[in-house]
């Protein structure tokens, strides 16, 4: 039997509409000018409620959006190498006191030198004005069309933890959080506990939740700091559920909404899990609850190697980014701790693959925390490592980000991302550095992130001519 709270709150199919909204259209509402609530498929979702995900995505969309004639142009086994360096949250905005962005403030002599002989531009992760999540942004970097591939972050976290996710599984990214008895979120990251505390808390949940979900196997995977992964296995579990994370502190937990009939059982399971977990965490001082985001099943995608006739490898310290790389079929090289170990892996494995993705997290972490000087330091740390990567002499070297995370905004943003492609075929301009404003006038212009690898492959002479 469900409690009144779960029947009326956790399992509601749709929240109450905002009273200031006016009826309009078919089955939906249009907000009043001062409403400010998000819209999805014609419905107003109050109190920051995130709308459920679409229930279905066509097989054609899931197979990537590159034109088949473009795929025929890539040259296999060319012996030429491409390295893609992704500085998470790279782009920024001017500091109000100085008028300079993080990149403009940082002392980055190596990036500035490289920019002077490279093609520059700005990549657009999704479309103009749309702020991307990390998963869609990385898929775009590799040629997939994020607006046509709709699944959540949970699958990335699971695959990044080397978990063998199966069709029918339901995965979600989880954060330990500080939540009071009125379900108000006070700290979305529970003070960023050390990894050892993460291990203790997850083990506490494993032991306390054993047998609480009859007919379903509950799997909890440790992550870093406040992060972990929740998986449910048992039959076909629909993933058309919204997050319970209000995205801002000081707001209440959001009700889990089943967006279709196939996900109603999933909503009940998640409700049972959340209620039981809250009881177990009630005696904790900081990690008193959790936020679930990015519910997802296991999608089907054409592999990166098949798209580009490549032998690709991924290097990333954080599980989520290893997960998204594994999802597209890249070989994940170890589980490094920090940039030094990432570069060591690249140097050690350089002869074994012809495309490398290397992810650097520190720039994004500082952006989310609003720590301008810390993001500047992260950029300078990366810059100091760049000569070792250049020494490998890749045929094309990409320096870019998955999205912008300006410190003054503290979140991902819609701003195009500064991008550099270095090769002997690059057309350099008059740039005196690698910054947002220098990239405004580069020969790459503003381009879709999903075109980036194709452009780099052309710079590496790994594409044939189209037509006679």
JOBEL-V81586 format. One record per residue. N is the residue number from 0. RES is the residue in three letters. SS is DSSP state (H for helix, E for strand, C for the rest). D_LAST is the distance of its C-alpha to the last C-alpha in Angstrom with 1 decimal. Layout:
N:RES:SS:D_LAST
N:RES:SS:D_LAST
//
This chain:
0:UNK:C:70.2
1:UNK:C:68.2
2:UNK:C:70.1
3:UNK:H:70.3
4:UNK:H:68.0
5:UNK:H:65.2
6:UNK:H:65.6
7:UNK:H:65.7
8:UNK:H:63.5
9:UNK:H:61.2
10:UNK:C:60.2
11:UNK:C:60.0
12:UNK:C:56.9
13:UNK:C:56.7
14:UNK:C:58.7
15:UNK:C:61.0
16:UNK:C:59.3
17:UNK:C:60.2
18:UNK:C:63.1
19:UNK:C:61.8
20:UNK:C:58.6
21:UNK:E:58.5
22:UNK:E:57.5
23:UNK:C:54.2
24:UNK:C:51.5
25:UNK:C:51.4
26:UNK:C:53.2
27:UNK:C:52.7
28:UNK:E:54.2
29:UNK:E:53.1
30:UNK:C:54.8
31:UNK:C:57.2
32:UNK:C:56.1
33:UNK:C:58.0
34:UNK:C:57.1
35:UNK:C:54.4
36:UNK:C:53.8
37:UNK:E:50.2
38:UNK:E:48.7
39:UNK:E:46.7
40:UNK:C:45.9
41:UNK:C:48.5
42:UNK:E:51.3
43:UNK:E:53.2
44:UNK:E:53.9
45:UNK:C:56.9
46:UNK:C:58.1
47:UNK:C:54.6
48:UNK:C:53.9
49:UNK:C:50.4
50:UNK:C:49.1
51:UNK:C:48.2
52:UNK:C:44.7
53:UNK:C:42.8
54:UNK:C:43.8
55:UNK:C:40.5
56:UNK:C:36.8
57:UNK:C:34.3
58:UNK:H:32.7
59:UNK:H:29.3
60:UNK:H:30.2
61:UNK:H:31.6
62:UNK:C:28.5
63:UNK:C:26.7
64:UNK:C:24.5
65:UNK:C:21.1
66:UNK:C:18.4
67:UNK:H:17.5
68:UNK:H:13.7
69:UNK:H:14.7
70:UNK:H:16.9
71:UNK:C:14.3
72:UNK:C:12.8
73:UNK:E:16.1
74:UNK:C:16.9
75:UNK:C:20.3
76:UNK:C:23.0
77:UNK:C:21.4
78:UNK:C:24.9
79:UNK:C:24.2
80:UNK:C:26.6
81:UNK:E:26.9
82:UNK:E:30.3
83:UNK:E:31.0
84:UNK:E:34.5
85:UNK:E:35.8
86:UNK:E:39.0
87:UNK:C:40.4
88:UNK:C:41.5
89:UNK:E:40.2
90:UNK:E:40.2
91:UNK:C:43.6
92:UNK:C:45.6
93:UNK:C:48.1
94:UNK:C:51.6
95:UNK:C:54.1
96:UNK:C:56.3
97:UNK:C:53.7
98:UNK:C:50.7
99:UNK:C:48.4
100:UNK:C:46.3
101:UNK:H:46.6
102:UNK:H:43.6
103:UNK:H:45.1
104:UNK:H:48.4
105:UNK:C:47.4
106:UNK:C:47.6
107:UNK:C:44.1
108:UNK:H:43.6
109:UNK:H:40.9
110:UNK:H:38.7
111:UNK:H:39.3
112:UNK:H:38.3
113:UNK:H:35.1
114:UNK:H:34.3
115:UNK:C:34.6
116:UNK:C:31.5
117:UNK:C:29.4
118:UNK:E:27.3
119:UNK:E:29.7
120:UNK:E:29.6
121:UNK:E:31.4
122:UNK:E:30.3
123:UNK:E:31.5
124:UNK:C:32.7
125:UNK:C:32.9
126:UNK:C:33.0
127:UNK:C:35.0
128:UNK:C:38.7
129:UNK:C:38.5
130:UNK:C:40.3
131:UNK:C:38.8
132:UNK:C:40.7
133:UNK:H:39.9
134:UNK:H:38.3
135:UNK:H:35.8
136:UNK:H:35.1
137:UNK:H:34.1
138:UNK:H:32.0
139:UNK:H:30.1
140:UNK:H:29.6
141:UNK:C:27.8
142:UNK:C:25.4
143:UNK:C:27.8
144:UNK:C:28.8
145:UNK:H:32.5
146:UNK:H:33.5
147:UNK:H:32.4
148:UNK:C:34.0
149:UNK:C:37.7
150:UNK:C:40.1
151:UNK:C:42.7
152:UNK:C:43.4
153:UNK:H:45.7
154:UNK:H:43.1
155:UNK:H:41.8
156:UNK:H:45.4
157:UNK:H:46.1
158:UNK:H:43.1
159:UNK:H:43.6
160:UNK:C:47.1
161:UNK:C:45.8
162:UNK:C:47.2
163:UNK:C:45.8
164:UNK:C:45.3
165:UNK:C:45.3
166:UNK:C:44.1
167:UNK:C:47.0
168:UNK:C:48.2
169:UNK:E:48.8
170:UNK:E:48.4
171:UNK:E:49.3
172:UNK:E:49.3
173:UNK:E:53.0
174:UNK:E:54.8
175:UNK:E:58.5
176:UNK:E:60.0
177:UNK:E:63.4
178:UNK:E:64.5
179:UNK:C:68.0
180:UNK:C:70.1
181:UNK:C:68.9
182:UNK:C:65.3
183:UNK:E:64.5
184:UNK:E:61.8
185:UNK:E:63.2
186:UNK:E:60.7
187:UNK:C:57.3
188:UNK:C:57.1
189:UNK:C:60.7
190:UNK:C:61.1
191:UNK:C:58.1
192:UNK:C:60.3
193:UNK:C:59.8
194:UNK:H:57.9
195:UNK:H:61.3
196:UNK:H:62.5
197:UNK:H:59.4
198:UNK:H:60.2
199:UNK:H:63.8
200:UNK:H:62.9
201:UNK:H:60.4
202:UNK:H:62.8
203:UNK:H:65.5
204:UNK:H:63.3
205:UNK:H:62.4
206:UNK:H:66.1
207:UNK:H:67.4
208:UNK:H:64.8
209:UNK:C:65.1
210:UNK:C:65.8
211:UNK:C:65.5
212:UNK:C:62.5
213:UNK:C:63.6
214:UNK:C:60.8
215:UNK:C:58.2
216:UNK:E:57.4
217:UNK:E:57.3
218:UNK:E:55.3
219:UNK:E:55.6
220:UNK:E:53.4
221:UNK:E:54.5
222:UNK:C:52.3
223:UNK:C:52.9
224:UNK:C:55.7
225:UNK:C:56.1
226:UNK:E:53.0
227:UNK:E:53.1
228:UNK:E:51.4
229:UNK:E:53.1
230:UNK:E:51.9
231:UNK:E:53.4
232:UNK:E:52.9
233:UNK:C:54.4
234:UNK:C:52.7
235:UNK:C:49.8
236:UNK:C:50.4
237:UNK:C:48.6
238:UNK:C:47.2
239:UNK:C:47.3
240:UNK:E:50.0
241:UNK:C:50.3
242:UNK:C:51.4
243:UNK:C:55.1
244:UNK:C:54.3
245:UNK:C:55.2
246:UNK:C:53.0
247:UNK:C:55.9
248:UNK:C:59.3
249:UNK:C:62.4
250:UNK:C:60.9
251:UNK:E:61.8
252:UNK:C:60.0
253:UNK:C:57.8
254:UNK:C:58.4
255:UNK:C:56.0
256:UNK:C:54.4
257:UNK:E:53.1
258:UNK:C:50.2
259:UNK:C:50.2
260:UNK:H:52.6
261:UNK:H:50.7
262:UNK:H:51.5
263:UNK:H:55.2
264:UNK:H:56.3
265:UNK:H:54.2
266:UNK:H:56.0
267:UNK:H:59.3
268:UNK:H:58.5
269:UNK:H:57.3
270:UNK:H:60.5
271:UNK:H:62.7
272:UNK:H:60.9
273:UNK:H:61.2
274:UNK:H:64.9
275:UNK:H:65.9
276:UNK:H:64.0
277:UNK:H:65.8
278:UNK:H:69.1
279:UNK:H:68.3
280:UNK:H:67.2
281:UNK:C:70.1
282:UNK:C:72.1
283:UNK:C:69.4
284:UNK:C:69.9
285:UNK:C:66.3
286:UNK:C:63.8
287:UNK:C:65.6
288:UNK:E:62.7
289:UNK:E:58.9
290:UNK:E:55.9
291:UNK:E:53.2
292:UNK:E:49.6
293:UNK:E:46.3
294:UNK:E:47.4
295:UNK:E:44.6
296:UNK:C:43.9
297:UNK:C:41.2
298:UNK:C:37.8
299:UNK:C:34.8
300:UNK:C:31.5
301:UNK:C:28.3
302:UNK:C:28.8
303:UNK:H:27.2
304:UNK:H:26.3
305:UNK:H:24.5
306:UNK:H:22.6
307:UNK:H:21.5
308:UNK:C:21.9
309:UNK:C:24.7
310:UNK:C:28.3
311:UNK:E:30.1
312:UNK:E:33.7
313:UNK:E:35.9
314:UNK:E:38.9
315:UNK:C:41.3
316:UNK:C:45.0
317:UNK:C:45.4
318:UNK:H:45.2
319:UNK:H:43.3
320:UNK:H:40.2
321:UNK:H:40.4
322:UNK:H:40.6
323:UNK:H:37.5
324:UNK:H:35.5
325:UNK:H:37.0
326:UNK:H:36.1
327:UNK:C:32.4
328:UNK:C:32.9
329:UNK:C:33.2
330:UNK:E:35.7
331:UNK:E:38.7
332:UNK:C:40.3
333:UNK:C:44.0
334:UNK:C:46.0
335:UNK:C:46.5
336:UNK:C:49.1
337:UNK:H:47.8
338:UNK:H:45.2
339:UNK:H:46.7
340:UNK:H:46.4
341:UNK:H:42.9
342:UNK:H:41.8
343:UNK:H:43.7
344:UNK:H:41.8
345:UNK:H:38.5
346:UNK:H:39.7
347:UNK:H:41.0
348:UNK:H:38.0
349:UNK:H:35.3
350:UNK:H:34.4
351:UNK:H:34.2
352:UNK:C:31.3
353:UNK:C:28.0
354:UNK:E:28.4
355:UNK:E:31.8
356:UNK:E:33.3
357:UNK:E:36.6
358:UNK:E:38.8
359:UNK:E:41.7
360:UNK:C:44.2
361:UNK:H:46.9
362:UNK:H:45.2
363:UNK:H:45.2
364:UNK:H:48.7
365:UNK:H:50.1
366:UNK:H:48.4
367:UNK:H:49.9
368:UNK:H:53.3
369:UNK:C:53.0
370:UNK:C:53.8
371:UNK:H:52.0
372:UNK:H:53.4
373:UNK:H:52.5
374:UNK:H:48.8
375:UNK:H:48.9
376:UNK:H:50.4
377:UNK:H:47.7
378:UNK:H:45.0
379:UNK:H:46.8
380:UNK:H:47.2
381:UNK:H:43.5
382:UNK:H:42.9
383:UNK:H:45.3
384:UNK:H:43.4
385:UNK:H:39.9
386:UNK:H:40.3
387:UNK:H:40.7
388:UNK:H:37.4
389:UNK:H:35.7
390:UNK:C:37.3
391:UNK:C:35.2
392:UNK:C:32.2
393:UNK:C:29.5
394:UNK:C:25.9
395:UNK:E:26.0
396:UNK:E:29.3
397:UNK:E:29.8
398:UNK:E:33.1
399:UNK:E:33.6
400:UNK:C:35.9
401:UNK:C:35.8
402:UNK:C:37.7
403:UNK:E:40.4
404:UNK:C:44.1
405:UNK:C:46.1
406:UNK:C:49.6
407:UNK:C:51.1
408:UNK:C:49.6
409:UNK:C:50.2
410:UNK:C:47.5
411:UNK:C:43.8
412:UNK:E:42.4
413:UNK:C:39.5
414:UNK:C:38.7
415:UNK:C:35.2
416:UNK:E:35.1
417:UNK:E:34.7
418:UNK:E:31.7
419:UNK:E:30.7
420:UNK:E:27.7
421:UNK:E:28.4
422:UNK:C:25.9
423:UNK:C:25.1
424:UNK:C:22.1
425:UNK:C:24.4
426:UNK:C:25.2
427:UNK:C:28.9
428:UNK:C:31.0
429:UNK:C:34.7
430:UNK:C:35.8
431:UNK:C:39.2
432:UNK:C:39.1
433:UNK:C:37.7
434:UNK:C:39.3
435:UNK:H:38.5
436:UNK:H:38.9
437:UNK:H:36.9
438:UNK:H:33.9
439:UNK:C:34.2
440:UNK:C:32.5
441:UNK:C:29.9
442:UNK:C:26.2
443:UNK:C:25.4
444:UNK:E:27.5
445:UNK:E:28.7
446:UNK:E:26.3
447:UNK:E:26.8
448:UNK:H:28.2
449:UNK:H:26.0
450:UNK:H:22.9
451:UNK:H:24.7
452:UNK:H:23.7
453:UNK:H:20.0
454:UNK:H:20.5
455:UNK:H:22.6
456:UNK:H:20.2
457:UNK:H:17.5
458:UNK:H:20.5
459:UNK:C:21.2
460:UNK:C:17.8
461:UNK:C:17.7
462:UNK:E:14.4
463:UNK:C:10.9
464:UNK:C:7.9
465:UNK:C:6.9
466:UNK:C:3.8
467:UNK:C:0.0
//
